[in-house]
Each structure stands twice: as structure tokens, then as C-alpha cells.
């Protein structure tokens, strides 16, 4: 005979005699056994199932389980009774069996339904459903029993008097009487299959919970299968009443509480309203920290008195999705704690922000590894001591002992992101199975919201990292100038955009300055920006004139695609000649602030067409500057406001740039505040401010060296003498040696023009050697017998920095030395 177990709550006379520990003795209950495959079709139909549901094995195997089992459906009209009866779900734990058959069941569920079979009185059916995993086709095991027969068996003398309620439930992870017998007899009632497959299913059933019955002389309010949604029979009756009223020309009846509405339905409806209310309170933003607080506060005090939220380390850090199943080494961060106790009672013992692992024997570990809620009706002193042992030098037993605890997982895409520990005061009613299912649904919704916030935080971090990697780390000082920059992503368009700025060191102590703006936003614009920025750096290193550089950049954009458009402003600052050489490709003009009188103005440049238009010439202009002048270059996101003429923004930019500031950074911040007073900026902003300090003539020394090897000795002598005059005698030996190597190479490879030697004293000592040979030198590995290849090796070893670049007339090889501290 198919068998199950029973437990009393409290034990009734029909449940068998109670044991010493308060459990009811194991009983024997006829069970119907049904197995459903991954397609929702019945693959096993026991004889008990045939007797209970009125369908033979041949009529069930291979047919849809939803048509044969007591799913949450309408009680049929008497004239329209289907072949195998109709069902009305009216009681249950967890989701209805219909959703279980659809493959959405991830934890065991139980329920109750009334069954109408032709020629038989209405049958009261109890059912338990277990999700199955593994390589086989079995996906759902359903056990069912006749509640009416149980009621008669339990109290044959006083039918129904002693037992007012019979509810299906599970004994989860407990040493329950009869468990050994169930484990021994369960394989006998399963379909014919291999020993391994049978053992796999039995192991899953025992892990998910033994099927039990709860008997009570008091009304209990279990959760209905349809979660408080009006039963289809009730909705059908309402539609029929409305149709009759419309046919008779009467007003449509108002929907109100049905006559048959009972306390069960009211209680379930309250739970549904609670879940809907919680859903409205959480997920109001995509900020992970705010979402965590919302989830914790949503359940206190209505559902629980204490709510502690723990998340995995990767989730808190905003990293990718956590990999693998949690184990005893997994670190869990306490990210929120809400309670109704007196202020400060929990703060010192379990502070927010603490990270800790959980041992395998704890209910927390069980929740995080199984992904299912864990209910502890009351925390005993022994369990309280076991939990408290994890907290070094802090005794949390007074906070938890005697309280009812429910641990619910926060899951997304079948991965546990964290869990919530819910505690109720000892004087409050303890958590029950109804609360367990409610907590599971609450955690499912909270897990989805947290995962959305986690993904948004992760994507924001990725976007920020991508943008930061594409923007250069510009040093605050270059030769003859100070630089300050700002990049602000658009507030509504994500953190990745196509705005950029850059600076490139050029021969002759010059500096190239560039600001660009790729049209559009997002990853495509950022990718194009990276290509154009790399191209500008490459062409700037070739010392191309500004107009020629923009011409080449436009050709590159044409080759990349027709949709590539960008604006660009390119300037070369020569601190020795005190001159700016600029060219514009459809960009907003720069602002120059004169140091002499503090006056600011937009530089009048030929506008040019954006990069990517093609076939349009670019023009360059030269502008004289003085030491102390400031150059301001930015993208249009700073000055352009929808619905407002851009001239207003340019006027404000010009005015704000003229205001004095304590530092370059303060000046940048003041400009941004002036242009964005209400925080309504929607586009990216790139801002580059340069103080043009210039280089004094006394800090520059130049010589022309004829193409005679004898002149190498003169070059060494003039360098040593100049360094002594500048008070840099400590650098003389090394500088003299490196100048000798570079001048020797230049004299050897030059064609006709004399070699030019220049020393520039600024923040570093810069030495440049120019010749008319376009071939750049290479750093070679010289062997013991090689006569050449050691010169640049010496320079590379002794110099702070060195390099070589082509010029219009040939090439420049340079090195820098760090100035000694004064």
C-alpha cells in the first residue's frame, strides 16, 4: 500500500498516540502517485491515482497533467462535467499545482482541492508536489490523498468532530518519526525505473521535506494556491450575473465580497495586499544601497520585528554575477539591519558593514545552499548558543533566543545573491508555513529588484572604467604651461560618451592640445572616440601642422564609415615663441583670458566642417599670447541647452572664465557651476584649461653645429659651460656624455643642414638635437665586438625620459634630466 506520514498540531485522537517528544506517531495513508515529464505529460499513473481521480492508466499516460490533476480551475457546471471530473482549488501552501505543471516550481508545494467525479460524491483531495532535477525526463512528482477518507479514519465514532482541519505540509530537515519508513517504502510506489534513478528521486524528496498532515481543532489559515486572486468559479459567476443583468436591462451588480468568502480567503487577500504594498516600496531607484534599505524597511514591523540583510561580496562590490554555489568560505556582508527594539540595541553587537562566513550547521548556510526558506519556529537555547559562537567577543543570545526566525534567500536567475534573517519577538505569534511562503515570495521580488540594482551598478562601473581608460591621465604641468581638466558624463545618457581631451608633448618644448566630441552617445561613440584620439596622438607625434592633422583625421573618419562624425579643436602651444597655432573642425571656439587686463574673448577661428564630412578644407591661424594668459577649450555639452540659443551659453562661458580663482581646479569648478546651476546637464562635458606660462629667453640656449666630427667636442664644452652658468653643475657629466652621443649621430647622418642643439631649463632639463635626416634612430642591443649601437643605450640608461620624432625638416632626438633639489 502507498504510504505517507502524519503529524499532529496538536495531535488528535485519530492521528495516533503521541510520542514522548510531542510528535504524532507515523500513520499509513493511501497515496496516489503521479510523475510528470518535462513536457507536462503524465509519465506514471498509479492505481491509487486511478481510484482517486477517476481516470484509468491508459487514459492518463501521455496526456496533459493539467487536464487530469486538481489544478486551480473552476468548479464546472453540472451539465458540463468533463470526462474525468472538475476541480476547484481552495486551500494550499505555495503556488498552485497548475503553475507547478508549467515548470515554474522551484520548491515543494502542497495544496487542497475539491474534486467532482461522475457518479461519485465530491472528493476532498490533498496534494504534495516535488520539483525534480537531474538527467532524466521526470520533472515533477505529485502525491495525493483523499481527505474525506482520512477524516473518517481519524475519528470513526465522531465523524469530523475531532478534526476540524486537515492541511498538507512538509517536515523540512527534521528528524521526523516515520522518516526511515518513508525512505524505505517510497521507492516501492515510484514507477519502474533503474535503481539509480529511483534513488535520485527519493533523495530529492527527502531533502525537500517529508509529506505530512497537520490536524487541528482550531481554524488554521493556510495559503490558497491562487494567492488570493478571485477563483475562476467566482469570476465566472460574476460574469454570468452581469450578463443576466445586461439582458434584463438592469444595472450591473457591484462586485463585492462573495457570500462564500471565508476567513481563509480574507487572510490570503491580506497577504496579497501586503506583497503588493511591499512591491511598491522597493525598487524605486537603481541605486544598490538605497534598494537594500528599502527592502529591509518594507517588512518591519508589519511582517517581522527584526530584518537583517546579507549579500555576497561580489554583489556589494558591484562586480559581475557571483559564480558557484556558496560554501563555508563565502563572505557575506551585513548591509542593512532594521528592528523595532530600542535604539542602539543591535548596533554594537551586529554592526552594519561586517563581513563573515557561516558554518555548515547553521540555518543560514542551509538557506544559502538550497536556495529555499528555512523556518525555525523558536530559537532554542542550544541553537542560540550555536549561532552566537560565530560572533567573537559578542554575545547575541539575549537578542535571538526564544524568537521565531525565518531565513529567506534573495535569488535571481537561480543564483543566491544574499538572504534575509527575519526575527519576531517571543510574545508575537511565531512564523508558520503561511509566513514561510509569504517570505519566499517577498524574497523573490526583493531578489529581482536587488539584481536589477546590482546589474545597473555593475554596468555603471564597467562604463566608468571604460570611459576612464579612454581618457588620458594628463600631467598638471607640461613644458611652459599648467593644465587642468574635467570630464562629466551626461546625467541621462549613461557614463559612456564620445567627448575627449588630450595633450601631447612635441619637439621644441611645444605642447599639442586637443578637445573633441563624437556625435551621439553610448558605446559606439566611445569606440569611435578611442580611434580618433589614438589617431590624433599618432599624427601629433609626427609634428603635423594643425590643418594637415585635421585633414588626415577627416580622411580616416571617411574610411571608418559614413556615420562617423565628430568635431575637433587642435592647438599647438610654443612657449618659447609665445604663440598658439590652431585649427578647428566644426567645434565651438576656445576662450582666451588675457593676463594683462583680465579680459576674456572667444578666439575668431575659421569654423571648418566636422570630421567625417569629407572634401572640406581646414584652415589654421596663429595667435600671439603672453605669459599668464589662459586658454579654455570645451565641448558643447557645457554651453548648449535645449531650447536656448548657444550664444547665451558661450557668453556665460566667456564671462565665467574671466573670474579670478585661487587655482586652475577652482577655476574649472567655477565655470561648471556657472554653466550648470540647476544640474540639468544632459550631454557629456569635456573641459581643458591651460595657463600659458611661457619660457623665459634666459632659460633657453641654442647652438648650430657644423657637419664636422671635430664639432662634437665643442658641443660638449658649450653644454658644460651653460649648465655651470645655470647652477646645474651636478648634471654636467651625464648631460655632456649624452649630448656627445646624440650630436655624433646627427653629424654622421645629416645631409646638408647644420645640426641644431638646444637646452631648455624648465621643470626639467630638456636637451634636443635636430638634423635633416628623416630616419628615426632605433635602440639596439650591442654585442662585445660591435662598434655601434651603444649610444642610445647610454641615453636610455641615464635620461629621465627620451624620445625621437619626425619634423617637417628632418627629425628631433631629445632627452630630459630631473633638476636637482635646491
C-alpha positions, 0 to 999 in steps of 0.5 A: 500500500502507498504510504505517507506520514502524519503529524499532529498540531496538536495531535488528535485522537485519530492521528495516533498516540503521541510520542514522548517528544510531542510528535504524532506517531507515523500513520499509513495513508493511501497515496496516489502517485503521479510523475510528470515529464518535462513536457507536462505529460503524465509519465506514471499513473498509479492505481491509487491515482486511478481510484482517486481521480477517476481516470484509468492508466491508459487514459492518463499516460501521455496526456496533459497533467493539467487536464487530469490533476486538481489544478486551480480551475473552476468548479464546472457546471453540472451539465458540463462535467468533463470526462474525468471530473472538475476541480476547484482549488481552495486551500494550499501552501505555495503556488498552485499545482497548475503553475507547478505543471508549467515548470515554474516550481522551484520548491515543494508545494502542497495544496487542497482541492475539491474534486467532482467525479461522475457518479461519485460524491465530491472528493476532498483531495490533498496534494504534495508536489516535488520539483525534480532535477537531474538527467532524466525526463521526470520533472515533477512528482505529485502525491495525493490523498483523499481527505474525506477518507482520512477524516473518517479514519481519524475519528470513526465514532465522531465523524469530523468532530475531532478534526476540524482541519486537515492541511498538507505540509512538509517536515523540512530537515527534521528528524521526523518519526516515520522518516526511515519508513518513508525512505524505505517504502517510497521507492516501492510506489515510484514507477519502474525505473533503474535503481539509480534513478529511483534513488535520485528521486527519493533523495530529492524528496527527502531533502525537500521535506517529508509529506505530512498532515497537520490536524487541528481543532482550531481554524488554521489559515493556510495559503490558497494556491491562487494567492488570493486572486478571485477563483475562476468559479467566482469570476465566472459567476460574476460574469454570468450575473452581469450578463443576466443583468445586461439582458434584463436591462438592469444595472450591473451588480457591484462586485463585492465580497462573495457570500462564500468568502471565508476567513481563509480567503480574507487572510490570503487577500491580506497577504496579497495586499501586503506583497503588493504594498511591499512591491511598491516600496522597493525598487524605486531607484537603481541605486544598490544601497538605497534598494537594500534599505528599502527592502529591509524597511518594507517588512518591519514591523508589519511582517517581522520585528527584526530584518537583517540583510546579507549579500555576497561580496561580489554583489556589494562590490558591484562586480559581475554575477557571483559564480558557484554555489556558496560554501563555508568560505563565502563572505557575506556582508551585513548591509542593512539591519532594521528592528523595532527594539530600542535604539542602539540595541543591535548596533554594537553587537551586529554592526552594519558593514561586517563581513563573515562566513557561516558554518555548515550547521547553521540555518543560514548556510542551509538557506544559502545552499538550497536556495529555499526558506528555512523556518525555525519556529523558536530559537532554542537555547542550544541553537542560540548558543550555536549561532552566537559562537560565530560572533567573537567577543559578542554575545547575541543570545539575549537578542535571538533566543526564544524568537521565531526566525525565518531565513529567506534567500534573495535569488535571481536567475537561480543564483543566491545573491544574499538572504534575509534573517527575519526575527519576531519577538517571543510574545508575537505569534511565531512564523508558520508555513503561511509566513514561510511562503509569504517570505519566499515570495517577498524574497523573490521580488526583493531578489529581482529588484536587488539584481536589477540594482546590482546589474545597473551598478555593475554596468555603471562601473564597467562604463566608468572604467571604460570611459576612464581608460579612454581618457588620458591621465594628463600631467598638471604641468607640461613644458611652459604651461599648467593644465587642468581638466574635467570630464562629466558624463551626461546625467541621462545618457549613461557614463559612456560618451564620445567627448575627449581631451588630450595633450601631447608633448612635441619637439621644441618644448611645444605642447599639442592640445586637443578637445573633441566630441563624437556625435551621439552617445553610448558605446559606439561613440566611445569606440569611435572616440578611442580611434580618433584620439589614438589617431590624433596622438599618432599624427601629433607625434609626427609634428603635423601642422594643425590643418594637415592633422585635421585633414588626415583625421577627416580622411580616416573618419571617411574610411571608418564609415559614413556615420562617423562624425565628430568635431575637433579643436587642435592647438599647438602651444610654443612657449618659447615663441609665445604663440598658439597655432590652431585649427578647428573642425566644426567645434565651438571656439576656445576662450582666451583670458588675457593676463594683462587686463583680465579680459576674456574673448572667444578666439575668431577661428575659421569654423571648418566642417566636422570630421567625417564630412569629407572634401572640406578644407581646414584652415589654421591661424596663429595667435600671439599670447603672453605669459599668464594668459589662459586658454579654455577649450570645451565641448558643447555639452557645457554651453548648449541647452535645449531650447536656448540659443548657444550664444547665451551659453558661450557668453556665460562661458566667456564671462565665467572664465574671466573670474579670478580663482585661487587655482586652475581646479577652482577655476574649472569648478567655477565655470561648471557651476556657472554653466550648470546651476540647476544640474540639468546637464544632459550631454557629456562635458569635456573641459581643458584649461591651460595657463600659458606660462611661457619660457623665459629667453634666459632659460633657453640656449641654442647652438648650430653645429657644423657637419664636422666630427671635430664639432662634437667636442665643442658641443660638449664644452658649450653644454658644460659651460651653460649648465655651470652658468645655470647652477646645474653643475651636478648634471654636467657629466651625464648631460655632456656624455649624452649630448656627445652621443646624440650630436655624433649621430646627427653629424654622421647622418645629416645631409646638408643642414647644420645640426641644431642643439638646444637646452631648455631649463624648465621643470626639467632639463630638456636637451634636443638635437635636430638634423635633416635626416628623416630616419628615426634612430632605433635602440639596439642591443650591442654585442662585445665586438660591435662598434655601434649601437651603444649610444642610445643605450647610454641615453636610455640608461641615464635620461629621465625620459627620451624620445625621437620624432619626425619634423617637417625638416628632418627629425628631433632626438631629445632627452630630459634630466630631473633638476636637482633639489635646491 
